[in-house]
Amino acid sequence: MLVFIHHMERQFNIVFRIEPEGGFTAIVPSLPGCVTYGKTLKHAQEMIVEAIELYVESLKKHGETIPNEGPIFVSSVRVRDKGKRTKAYAA
């Protein structure tokens, strides 16, 4: 008797943020609260894969829908801080 085990592969988009004190925070936007940290980018990547696996395992256990994302485009913009605005009143 042959038994075939089908492993479904899912895709998740990850945002890596460089932290001012060093290291990287990894965030999965489609999995609220799925956030981790690594001292190096490679470590952050390893940690987020583990975090996603545990998150998906929990979703399955509770019968919740597991998202499967497609490719996205992410960009950033710089916005100049024009300083604090205050209201002036004439006396």
SULURDA-V604691 format. One record per residue. N is the residue number from 0. PHI is phi in whole degrees, 0 to 359 (999 if undefined). Layout:
n:N phi:PHI
n:N phi:PHI
This chain:
n:0 phi:999
n:1 phi:259
n:2 phi:240
n:3 phi:256
n:4 phi:253
n:5 phi:264
n:6 phi:257
n:7 phi:276
n:8 phi:255
n:9 phi:243
n:10 phi:246
n:11 phi:231
n:12 phi:274
n:13 phi:234
n:14 phi:252
n:15 phi:254
n:16 phi:246
n:17 phi:284
n:18 phi:269
n:19 phi:300
n:20 phi:275
n:21 phi:110
n:22 phi:86
n:23 phi:224
n:24 phi:263
n:25 phi:247
n:26 phi:231
n:27 phi:251
n:28 phi:303
n:29 phi:279
n:30 phi:239
n:31 phi:308
n:32 phi:86
n:33 phi:275
n:34 phi:222
n:35 phi:211
n:36 phi:221
n:37 phi:218
n:38 phi:292
n:39 phi:235
n:40 phi:299
n:41 phi:300
n:42 phi:295
n:43 phi:298
n:44 phi:296
n:45 phi:296
n:46 phi:294
n:47 phi:288
n:48 phi:298
n:49 phi:296
n:50 phi:297
n:51 phi:296
n:52 phi:301
n:53 phi:293
n:54 phi:297
n:55 phi:297
n:56 phi:301
n:57 phi:293
n:58 phi:300
n:59 phi:299
n:60 phi:301
n:61 phi:263
n:62 phi:69
n:63 phi:266
n:64 phi:291
n:65 phi:255
n:66 phi:290
n:67 phi:222
n:68 phi:271
n:69 phi:261
n:70 phi:296
n:71 phi:229
n:72 phi:244
n:73 phi:239
n:74 phi:221
n:75 phi:223
n:76 phi:229
n:77 phi:253
n:78 phi:236
n:79 phi:284
n:80 phi:280
n:81 phi:272
n:82 phi:91
n:83 phi:285
n:84 phi:263
n:85 phi:234
n:86 phi:268
n:87 phi:251
n:88 phi:240
n:89 phi:279
n:90 phi:270
